[in-house]
Amino acid sequence: MTALLVEAVWLNDIELCSLDELAEFSGLSHAELAELVAIGAIEPDHSAAPDYVFRAQTIVLARTARRLRDDFELDTHGLAVVLNLLQKIHGLEARLAAMDAKLPHTNWP
């Protein structure tokens, strides 16, 4: 029988992570993360210390960036464009779901 080792990270809005932790959990290098921050694709938490500190939810975005980089061989600027488009899509989907929730729904037999 083979044992499966799984590492889980609990993400919430309160927790913060450092640049080192973000690099470790996402698989992106420090240089790639710094460039994505400079471009504006990943935003650090501005209420924290002067060093790069991120909300734990940023790990999901950084992991997505790493998968996109690996799957489509994107450079950092290409990643920034795709991440921006994905965020817009998620925002539009949320607005559509909110509008749909306001519509009356009837159950037809």
NORSUL-V747999 format. One line per field, one symbol per residue. phi: phi as a letter, one per 40 degrees, with the letter a starting at -180 (. if undefined). Layout:
# NORSUL-V747999
phi->???
This chain:
# NORSUL-V747999
phi->.bcbcbbbbcbacccbbcccccccccgcccccccccccchcbbcccccccccbbccccccccccccccdccbfcccccdcccccccccccccccccccccccccbbccc
